[in-house]
């Protein structure tokens, strides 16, 4: 069962299904507290939209709180699931008593999350309602009705994972429903997450304040298309991933539609002379590049972060979301070096056919583990002939993979390819691999 790492990962995947709303001033992203807000924050960030909340609350069966027999929302909205109430032998009078208690908590949350601010302005706009999952649908239905009562012209409900049956029943309340994964039968939303810790009030408040205070402004400025969308770009960017903001250098030559994302390792930065040499050659061949820092300066002081492949992969996937949102970018690949090569492979394994190609230079690809079997992108390994330990590791990983792959050995080169002509050989191999497979990817897409 392939699910999500956490709510951040879920939000980034969901954002890819919602690109039709990108930078639309008539759309407001609405997170459902508490668990839906971290997901909604990532969606709002990727789409360049405002973020707010609508307060709704599930009304659970007294002896089985996780089973919803209804939901309540702002504006006095009440949803009853009479079938669940009947099976639990709960009458309307008992429901009202429970509802009164839950409404007190709802009002507390309104004060906690919104303070003196008014409800989001939805009159005549599209309400893009986000939650972290949809099981029974009662809470989502209440949210849709609240949005409609506040004048929303269009209501779109979007979640990372949903029960198919619940999605179908919601079409009467939402104009459109979107789910990354649709599941048959009943399930618990948390089953689809590796990490599903309870979201705290403080996190919701923090995310709302970040959005409200326009902390995202530098990122949104970097993601706005130039006046001439076809014009070349060569600029410093700041990519906001929520917990951190990563600096990078984004280059998109005139007419380029593909981008290679550089995933460095071992503490190397976007200023790596070796990676910059390869990037320049790619640019000269009409291929875009993004050189960025996977770790902050403070994080680099802790050497264990360099080998935290899961952390590096999460950062890569977040940056990939940013790349795919750029004008003209239709395809992309990963160039991984050292421990970054493992992150490149894990990233490719998670997004599958979306990555057009991967190149690993002198990479610790063994750190990607058994997930290398899930990589479908054509993959090129480049290793120095004198780098015997890494060469053996690359050969072992190569045998595990089932996608198109190739190993190129640069004779006499050591791990950093510092020998005369070694880096030039690496560059020529990488340019050839990306030029062929990015072009092939574009041809398939069209």
C-alpha positions as CSV (number, residue, x, y, z in Angstrom):
1,X,0.0,0.0,0.0
2,X,1.7,3.2,-1.2
3,X,0.6,6.2,0.8
4,X,2.1,9.5,2.0
5,X,5.1,10.3,4.2
6,X,3.2,12.9,6.2
7,X,0.8,15.8,5.6
8,X,3.4,17.9,4.0
9,X,4.1,15.2,1.4
10,X,0.3,14.7,0.9
11,X,-0.2,18.4,0.3
12,X,2.5,18.6,-2.3
13,X,1.1,15.6,-4.2
14,X,-2.4,17.0,-3.9
15,X,-1.2,20.4,-5.3
16,X,-0.2,18.7,-8.5
17,X,-3.8,17.8,-9.1
18,X,-5.0,21.3,-8.6
19,X,-2.7,23.3,-10.9
20,X,-5.7,24.6,-12.8
21,X,-6.3,27.0,-9.8
22,X,-2.7,28.3,-9.7
23,X,-2.5,32.1,-9.1
24,X,-6.3,32.5,-9.6
25,X,-7.3,35.5,-7.5
26,X,-10.9,34.2,-7.4
27,X,-9.8,31.1,-5.5
28,X,-9.3,30.8,-1.7
29,X,-7.7,27.7,-0.2
30,X,-9.6,26.6,2.9
31,X,-8.0,24.2,5.4
32,X,-10.1,22.1,7.8
33,X,-8.6,22.3,11.2
34,X,-6.7,20.7,12.5
35,X,-5.2,18.0,10.3
36,X,-6.3,19.6,7.0
37,X,-4.4,22.8,7.6
38,X,-0.8,21.5,7.0
39,X,-2.0,19.9,3.8
40,X,-3.8,23.1,2.7
41,X,-0.7,25.2,3.5
42,X,1.4,23.2,1.0
43,X,-1.4,23.5,-1.6
44,X,-1.6,27.3,-1.0
45,X,2.1,27.6,-1.2
46,X,2.4,25.6,-4.5
47,X,-0.5,27.5,-6.1
48,X,0.4,30.9,-4.9
49,X,-3.0,31.4,-3.2
50,X,-4.4,32.8,0.1
51,X,-5.0,30.4,3.0
52,X,-7.8,30.5,5.5
53,X,-9.9,28.1,7.6
54,X,-13.5,27.1,8.0
55,X,-14.4,25.7,11.3
56,X,-16.4,22.4,11.3
57,X,-16.4,19.6,13.8
58,X,-17.3,16.0,13.7
59,X,-20.0,14.7,16.1
60,X,-19.0,11.2,17.1
61,X,-21.0,8.3,18.5
62,X,-20.6,8.6,22.3
63,X,-19.1,5.1,22.8
64,X,-17.1,5.2,19.6
65,X,-15.9,8.8,19.0
66,X,-14.1,8.0,15.7
67,X,-17.4,7.1,14.1
68,X,-19.2,10.2,12.9
69,X,-22.9,10.4,13.3
70,X,-22.8,14.0,12.0
71,X,-21.0,17.2,11.9
72,X,-21.5,20.9,12.8
73,X,-20.0,24.0,11.2
74,X,-19.9,27.8,11.4
75,X,-23.2,29.6,10.8
76,X,-25.3,27.0,12.6
77,X,-24.8,24.2,9.9
78,X,-25.7,20.7,11.2
79,X,-25.3,17.5,9.3
80,X,-27.0,14.3,10.5
81,X,-26.1,10.8,9.4
82,X,-29.4,9.1,10.3
83,X,-28.2,5.7,9.3
84,X,-25.3,5.8,11.8
85,X,-27.6,7.3,14.4
86,X,-30.1,4.5,14.0
87,X,-27.4,1.7,14.2
88,X,-26.0,3.4,17.3
89,X,-29.5,3.9,18.7
90,X,-29.0,7.6,19.1
91,X,-32.1,9.8,19.0
92,X,-32.3,13.4,17.9
93,X,-32.6,14.7,21.5
94,X,-29.4,12.9,22.5
95,X,-27.7,14.2,19.4
96,X,-28.7,17.8,20.3
97,X,-27.1,17.4,23.7
98,X,-23.8,16.2,22.2
99,X,-24.0,18.9,19.5
100,X,-24.3,21.6,22.2
101,X,-21.1,20.4,23.8
102,X,-19.3,20.1,20.4
103,X,-20.4,23.6,19.4
104,X,-18.8,25.0,22.5
105,X,-15.5,23.5,21.3
106,X,-16.1,24.8,17.8
107,X,-16.6,28.3,19.0
108,X,-13.4,28.0,21.1
109,X,-11.5,27.0,17.9
110,X,-13.0,30.0,16.0
111,X,-11.6,32.3,18.6
112,X,-8.3,30.4,18.8
113,X,-7.6,30.3,15.0
114,X,-9.3,33.4,13.8
115,X,-9.4,35.8,16.7
116,X,-11.1,39.0,15.7
117,X,-10.7,38.4,12.0
118,X,-13.9,37.8,10.0
119,X,-14.7,34.6,8.1
120,X,-12.9,34.3,4.8
121,X,-14.5,36.4,2.0
122,X,-16.0,33.7,-0.3
123,X,-18.8,35.8,-1.9
124,X,-18.6,35.0,-5.7
125,X,-15.3,33.1,-5.4
126,X,-14.1,29.5,-5.5
127,X,-13.7,27.8,-2.1
128,X,-11.0,25.1,-2.5
129,X,-11.6,23.1,0.6
130,X,-8.7,20.8,1.8
131,X,-8.6,18.1,4.4
132,X,-6.1,15.4,5.1
133,X,-8.5,12.6,4.1
134,X,-12.1,11.6,3.6
135,X,-13.6,8.6,5.3
136,X,-17.3,9.1,6.0
137,X,-17.5,12.6,4.5
138,X,-19.7,14.2,7.2
139,X,-17.1,16.9,8.2
140,X,-16.4,17.7,4.5
141,X,-20.1,18.0,3.8
142,X,-20.5,20.5,6.6
143,X,-17.6,22.5,5.3
144,X,-19.0,22.6,1.8
145,X,-22.4,23.8,3.1
146,X,-20.7,26.5,5.2
147,X,-18.8,27.7,2.2
148,X,-22.0,27.8,0.1
149,X,-23.8,29.6,2.8
150,X,-21.1,32.3,2.8
151,X,-21.7,32.9,-0.9
152,X,-19.1,30.8,-2.6
153,X,-19.8,30.7,-6.3
154,X,-18.0,27.3,-6.7
155,X,-17.0,24.7,-4.1
156,X,-14.2,22.3,-4.7
157,X,-13.3,19.6,-2.2
158,X,-9.8,18.1,-2.5
159,X,-8.1,15.5,-0.3
160,X,-5.0,13.2,-0.5
161,X,-7.1,10.0,0.1
162,X,-10.8,9.3,0.0
163,X,-13.3,6.5,0.2
164,X,-14.9,6.2,-3.3
165,X,-18.4,5.9,-1.8
166,X,-18.0,9.1,0.2
167,X,-16.7,11.0,-2.8
168,X,-19.8,10.0,-4.8
169,X,-22.2,11.2,-2.1
170,X,-20.4,14.6,-1.8
171,X,-21.1,15.7,-5.4
172,X,-24.4,17.1,-4.3
173,X,-22.6,19.5,-1.9
174,X,-19.4,20.2,-3.9
175,X,-19.2,21.2,-7.5
176,X,-16.0,19.1,-7.9
177,X,-14.2,16.6,-5.8
178,X,-10.5,15.7,-6.2
179,X,-8.5,12.9,-4.6
180,X,-4.9,11.7,-5.2
181,X,-6.0,8.2,-4.1
182,X,-9.5,6.7,-4.1
183,X,-10.0,3.7,-1.9
184,X,-12.7,1.0,-1.9
185,X,-14.5,0.3,1.3
186,X,-14.1,1.8,4.7
187,X,-10.7,2.8,6.2
188,X,-9.0,5.0,8.7
189,X,-7.2,8.0,7.1
190,X,-4.1,7.5,9.2
191,X,-3.5,4.1,7.5
192,X,-2.4,6.0,4.4
193,X,0.3,8.0,6.2
194,X,3.7,6.9,7.5
195,X,3.6,9.7,10.0
196,X,0.1,10.9,11.2
197,X,0.7,12.7,14.5
198,X,-2.1,14.8,15.8
199,X,-1.9,18.4,14.6
200,X,-1.8,20.8,17.5
201,X,-3.6,24.1,17.7
202,X,-0.2,25.9,17.8
203,X,0.8,24.4,14.5
204,X,-2.5,25.6,12.9
205,X,-2.1,29.1,14.2
206,X,1.6,29.2,13.1
207,X,0.7,28.1,9.5
208,X,-2.1,30.6,9.3
209,X,0.1,33.5,10.6
210,X,2.8,32.6,8.2
211,X,0.4,32.8,5.3
212,X,-1.3,35.9,6.6
213,X,1.9,37.8,7.1
214,X,3.0,37.0,3.6
215,X,6.1,35.2,4.6
216,X,5.6,33.4,1.3
217,X,6.0,36.7,-0.7
218,X,9.7,36.0,-1.8
219,X,8.7,32.6,-3.1
220,X,5.6,33.9,-4.9
221,X,7.7,36.6,-6.5
222,X,10.1,34.0,-7.7
223,X,7.4,31.8,-9.1
224,X,5.5,34.6,-11.0
225,X,6.2,34.4,-14.7
226,X,8.2,37.2,-16.3
227,X,6.2,39.7,-18.4
228,X,7.3,37.6,-21.4
229,X,6.8,34.0,-20.4
230,X,9.1,32.9,-23.2
231,X,12.0,35.0,-22.0
232,X,15.1,33.2,-20.6
233,X,15.6,33.2,-16.9
234,X,18.8,33.2,-14.8
235,X,18.0,34.3,-11.3
236,X,18.5,33.6,-7.6
237,X,15.3,32.1,-6.0
238,X,14.2,31.3,-2.5
239,X,12.0,28.2,-2.2
240,X,9.8,28.0,0.8
241,X,9.1,24.5,2.1
242,X,7.3,25.6,5.2
243,X,9.9,24.6,7.9
244,X,12.8,26.0,5.9
245,X,13.5,28.3,2.9
246,X,16.1,27.0,0.5
247,X,18.2,29.3,-1.7
248,X,18.9,28.3,-5.3
249,X,19.9,29.4,-8.8
250,X,17.3,28.8,-11.5
251,X,18.3,29.0,-15.1
252,X,15.9,28.4,-18.0
253,X,17.4,29.2,-21.5
254,X,15.3,30.6,-24.2
255,X,13.0,27.9,-25.7
256,X,13.9,25.4,-22.9
257,X,11.1,23.2,-21.6
258,X,13.1,20.7,-19.5
259,X,14.9,21.3,-16.2
260,X,17.6,19.3,-14.4
261,X,17.4,19.5,-10.6
262,X,20.8,19.1,-9.0
263,X,20.8,17.1,-5.8
264,X,24.2,17.4,-4.1
265,X,25.5,15.6,-1.0
266,X,28.2,15.5,1.6
267,X,27.6,19.2,2.5
268,X,28.2,20.6,-1.0
269,X,26.1,23.6,-1.8
270,X,24.7,25.3,-4.9
271,X,28.1,26.9,-5.4
272,X,29.8,23.5,-6.1
273,X,32.2,24.1,-9.0
274,X,31.7,20.6,-10.3
275,X,27.9,20.9,-10.4
276,X,28.1,24.4,-11.8
277,X,30.3,23.1,-14.7
278,X,27.7,20.5,-15.6
279,X,24.9,22.9,-15.2
280,X,26.6,25.4,-17.6
281,X,27.0,22.7,-20.2
282,X,23.3,21.7,-19.9
283,X,22.3,25.4,-20.3
284,X,24.5,25.7,-23.4
285,X,22.5,22.7,-24.8
286,X,19.2,24.4,-24.2
287,X,18.3,22.6,-20.9
288,X,17.2,24.4,-17.8
289,X,18.9,23.8,-14.4
290,X,18.2,24.4,-10.7
291,X,21.1,24.4,-8.3
292,X,19.9,24.7,-4.7
293,X,21.0,24.0,-1.1
294,X,19.4,20.9,0.4
295,X,20.4,21.9,3.9
296,X,20.6,25.2,5.8
297,X,23.9,26.4,7.1
298,X,23.0,25.4,10.6
299,X,21.9,21.9,9.5
300,X,25.1,21.3,7.7
301,X,27.0,21.6,11.0
302,X,25.3,18.3,12.1
303,X,27.1,15.8,9.8
304,X,24.3,13.2,10.4
305,X,22.0,15.4,8.3
306,X,24.1,14.8,5.2
307,X,23.3,11.1,5.5
308,X,19.6,11.5,6.4
309,X,18.4,10.4,3.0
310,X,14.7,10.6,4.0
311,X,15.2,14.3,4.9
312,X,17.1,15.0,1.7
313,X,14.4,13.3,-0.3
314,X,11.6,15.3,1.3
315,X,13.4,18.5,0.5
316,X,13.9,17.3,-3.1
317,X,10.2,16.5,-3.6
318,X,9.2,19.9,-2.2
319,X,11.6,21.7,-4.5
320,X,10.3,19.5,-7.4
321,X,6.8,20.9,-6.8
322,X,8.2,24.4,-7.2
323,X,10.0,23.5,-10.4
324,X,6.9,21.9,-12.0
325,X,5.0,25.1,-11.3
326,X,7.3,27.3,-13.4
327,X,6.1,28.6,-16.7
328,X,7.3,26.5,-19.7
329,X,8.6,23.6,-17.6
330,X,7.1,20.5,-19.1
331,X,9.6,17.8,-18.0
332,X,12.5,17.4,-15.5
333,X,15.3,15.1,-14.4
334,X,17.6,14.7,-11.4
335,X,21.4,14.9,-11.2
336,X,22.5,13.4,-7.9
337,X,26.0,13.5,-6.5
338,X,27.4,11.6,-3.4
339,X,24.5,11.1,-0.9
340,X,22.3,13.3,-3.1
341,X,22.3,10.5,-5.6
342,X,20.4,8.3,-3.1
343,X,17.9,11.1,-2.6
344,X,17.5,11.5,-6.3
345,X,16.7,7.8,-6.7
346,X,14.3,7.8,-3.8
347,X,12.6,10.9,-5.2
348,X,12.3,9.2,-8.6
349,X,10.9,6.1,-6.9
350,X,8.1,8.2,-5.3
351,X,7.0,10.2,-8.4
352,X,7.6,7.3,-10.8
353,X,7.0,8.2,-14.4
354,X,7.0,11.9,-13.8
355,X,10.9,12.0,-13.8
356,X,12.3,11.8,-17.3
357,X,15.8,10.8,-16.4
358,X,18.3,10.4,-13.5
359,X,22.1,10.7,-13.5
360,X,24.1,9.7,-10.4
361,X,27.7,11.0,-10.3
362,X,30.0,9.2,-7.9
363,X,26.9,8.5,-5.9
364,X,26.2,6.6,-2.7
365,X,23.2,5.0,-4.4
366,X,23.3,2.1,-2.0
367,X,21.8,4.4,0.6
368,X,18.5,4.4,-1.3
369,X,17.9,0.8,-0.2
370,X,15.4,-1.5,-1.8
371,X,13.3,1.3,-3.1
372,X,15.6,1.5,-6.2
373,X,13.4,-1.3,-7.6
374,X,10.6,1.2,-7.9
375,X,12.5,3.7,-10.1
376,X,11.1,3.8,-13.6
377,X,13.1,6.7,-15.0
378,X,16.1,5.9,-17.2
379,X,19.1,6.1,-14.9
380,X,22.8,6.6,-15.7
381,X,25.5,5.8,-13.1
382,X,28.9,7.6,-13.6
383,X,31.7,6.4,-11.4
384,X,35.5,6.9,-11.4
385,X,37.5,3.8,-12.3
386,X,39.8,4.3,-9.3
387,X,36.8,4.8,-6.9
388,X,36.6,1.0,-6.3
389,X,34.3,1.0,-3.2
390,X,31.7,3.3,-4.8
391,X,32.0,1.4,-8.1
392,X,31.2,-1.9,-6.4
393,X,28.2,-0.2,-4.6
394,X,26.9,1.2,-7.9
395,X,27.2,-2.2,-9.6
396,X,25.2,-3.9,-6.9
397,X,22.4,-1.3,-7.1
398,X,22.4,-1.5,-10.9
399,X,21.6,-5.3,-10.6
400,X,18.5,-4.6,-8.5
401,X,16.9,-2.1,-10.8
402,X,14.5,-3.0,-13.6
403,X,14.3,0.3,-15.5
404,X,16.5,1.4,-18.3
405,X,19.9,1.9,-16.7
406,X,23.6,2.1,-17.6
407,X,26.9,2.3,-15.8
408,X,29.7,4.5,-17.3
409,X,33.2,4.2,-15.7
410,X,35.6,7.1,-16.2
411,X,39.0,5.4,-16.4
412,X,41.5,6.6,-13.8
413,X,39.1,9.0,-12.1
414,X,38.8,9.1,-8.3
415,X,35.7,10.0,-6.3
416,X,35.7,13.8,-7.1
417,X,36.8,13.4,-10.7
418,X,39.6,15.9,-10.2
419,X,41.9,14.2,-12.8
420,X,42.5,16.1,-16.1
421,X,39.6,15.5,-18.4
422,X,37.6,13.5,-15.9
423,X,34.9,16.1,-15.2
424,X,34.7,16.9,-18.9
425,X,33.8,13.2,-19.5
426,X,31.2,13.3,-16.7
427,X,29.7,16.5,-18.3
428,X,29.5,15.0,-21.8
429,X,27.9,11.8,-20.5
430,X,25.3,13.7,-18.4
431,X,24.4,16.2,-21.2
432,X,24.0,13.3,-23.7
433,X,21.7,11.4,-21.3
434,X,19.5,14.3,-20.4
435,X,19.3,15.6,-23.9
436,X,18.0,12.3,-25.2
437,X,15.6,11.4,-22.4
438,X,14.1,14.9,-21.8
439,X,13.4,15.2,-25.5
440,X,11.9,11.7,-25.5
441,X,9.7,12.6,-22.5
442,X,8.4,15.7,-24.3
443,X,7.7,13.7,-27.4
444,X,5.6,11.1,-25.4
445,X,3.8,13.9,-23.5
446,X,2.7,15.5,-26.8
